Each structure stands twice: as C-alpha cells, then as structure tokens.
C-alpha cells in the first residue's frame, strides 16, 4: 500500500500569521484544542472541505509557507 500523503502546516511559517485571517483559520481552531484531542482529516474529507470552500461555505485554507 502506498503511503498516505501528508501536509505539514506550521503557523510560524505562515505569511498570514498575526493577521485577521487567523481568527477563522481552521489551523487556529485545531491548535487551540485541548492536548490529546486529535484531528485527522483523510483525503475524502479534504476534498469535501475544498468543495465547501470553493462554494464559499467555509473559509479557504490560508496558510502560505514563508520563503527564505
């Protein structure tokens, strides 16, 4: 079985850090959870979230890695 692709999002590398975009960012929601409360998003769920975002129903993922 092929390994499942993963995505690493580090707020310290995001160009949107400390902006108003953090207020409704899904990453801010996830990192604000209690320790040990895992959040796992599989490929089908990611596609669903992307479809909702494309339809304007949820905010787009705004994380953009800093360069350099």
C-alpha positions, 0 to 999 in steps of 0.5 A: 500500500502506498503511503498516505500523503501528508501536509505539514502546516506550521503557523510560524511559517505562515505569511498570514500569521498575526493577521485577521485571517487567523481568527477563522483559520481552521489551523487556529481552531485545531491548535487551540484544542485541548492536548490529546484531542486529535484531528485527522482529516483523510483525503475524502474529507479534504476534498469535501472541505475544498468543495465547501470552500470553493462554494464559499461555505467555509473559509479557504485554507490560508496558510502560505509557507514563508520563503527564505 
